[in-house]
Amino acid sequence: MELNCIWHELEVVIYTCLITPGVRYSGSGYALANRRWYQLNVNSGDYDEDWMAEIISTHISTYYHTMGNQTPFNVINATMDGSLLTFDTHPNQVIARPIRERLEYCSEGSLPSPSPLLIA
């Protein structure tokens, strides 16, 4: 998290979900307002993007409201039925995913020409 960033209520978006050996589903979620990546590993059940986002939001919000600061963890290991829950910390470069889109602001009349590669 950025040093000057204050806590905001969460909205988590799941960007990727992979099926991996030893972990049935592994999703990368990004907390939009707080600019932090999390990974959720689920070893049972079916893939559900909304459920995964809710689990991440619930656990990091609960931690923040209980402890008063950001979570030390960025990995949540869970089951669909909630019978097992553990937390881990991995280096950010392992958890984070690149966001490749960009937004440019231009004044009217100064719009850049489209790239020839983008013209069909």
Secondary structure by P-SEA (a helix, b strand, c coil): cccccccccbbbbbccccccccccbbbbbbbcccbbbbbbbbccccccaaaaaaaaaaaaaaaaaaccccccccbbbbcccccbbbbbccccccccccccbbbbbbcccccccccccccc
